[in-house]
Amino acid sequence: MKHRHFIVHKPYGFISQFVSNHKNKKLLGDLHDFPEGTMAIGRLDQDSEGLLLLTTDGKMSELVRSKHVEKEYLAQVDGDISPEAIAQLQQGVDISVNKITYQTLPCQAHKLTAAPGFAERIRKIRDDRHGPTSWVSITVKEGKFRQVRKMTAAVGFPTLRLVRVRIGGILLRDLQPGAVQEAENFSDVLGNT
């Protein structure tokens, strides 16, 4: 059997699943007619957006989820993130994972000088009158539940919007929300490990 692979821009409000016990949830299957046995590699929560890889190959799923593959996120945070907060993110911070304190591995993090120019989200983030926001790039090799959101909150700058833009060597680029592209394989994932 030839496996199939897909690159998806998961929109805000969708869950990274094909079935749900909740009637009103928007599912990945609503975006495209995927073949039977397709699974999401890793997850993005309902409030997060961006690059999601899907495959019918379980071994490929394990490889991409491993700590050898970088995942880059752009986070819009509440407030003007400080150099001190960036340094804390880079060194690793304590977050809660299953009610146990966990220190994240050192990661790459830097403040963006300008907003990345993503399309407006369906649900508005908030009004400017609530104070400034800033954007930060965070690249991790691990993927604990809601990790990036917990990391920015731990340094005092809660995440307002989160977009995954890279997995290994695969980039979101200008793929529009809800768009699906079939890929020959995910060998690009190995290119940046």
C-alpha positions, 0 to 999 in steps of 0.5 A: 500500500502506498502511503499518502501525506498531506500539508494542511493550514489548520484554521482557528476553531478546528480540532486536530481530529477526524471524529469527536464526541461533540456535535458542534466541533469542526473536524479535519475531515471537513476540510478535505476528502482524506483517505481512510486511515489518515491521522494528524501528526501531532496536534494543534488545539482548537484555538491554534492555527497553522501547519499540520501534517497528516499521513496514513503512515504511522512510522512517519508520524512517530518520526515527525513527533520525535525530539529530533524535529524542530517545530516553529511557532509564532505567538502573539502575546499580551504586552511588549515582550521583554528581553528578559522574558525571551532569555527565560524562554531560551533557557527553559521554563517551568510549566505544568504537565499533568499536574506535575512541574516540568522544565522545558528544554532550551529553545530558540526564541526571539521577538519579531520586529513586525507582525507577520502579516497573517490574515485576520482571524475569524474571531477577533483577538482583542481591541488595541485599547487593551494595551500593546501586543507583540510577536515572538518566534519560538522553536521547540523540539518537544511537544507537551500539551499546550506547551508554547502557550504555557511557556509564554504565560510562565514568563508573564506574556500570555499567548493571544494567537498561536500559529505553527509555521514550520515542522522540520524543513516544511514551511507554512509559507502562503498556504491559506487557512483551510487549504490542503496540499498533498505531498509526495513524502515528508522527506523535508522534515528530515532536512532540519533535524 
